[in-house]
Amino acid sequence: MYGYQENEVPRSVSPADFGVAFASFLHNIASSLHSLTEDVLEIALYHASRTSKVSQVWKDFAQDLEKMED
């Protein structure tokens, strides 16, 4: 049962076990924050690129209108 022999007694929980659990918890939080910041960066880059392209399209459209008026 659980990898122990029948004549072995499982060890008791020690303070180090709580330290490992806490470190694992902090690692998971840091990993989540890292993923969140990566996603926010990707969204910011997408938005900046899209804004630049939309701006260029409106500029080209305005120039085309000026040519049509002339």
ZINOR-V506596 format. One record per helix or strand of 2 or more residues. SS is the DSSP state (h for helix, s for strand). FROM is the first residue (numbers start at 1). TO is the last residue. If there is no record, write none. Layout:
SS_FROM_TO ; SS_FROM_TO
This chain:
h_15_69
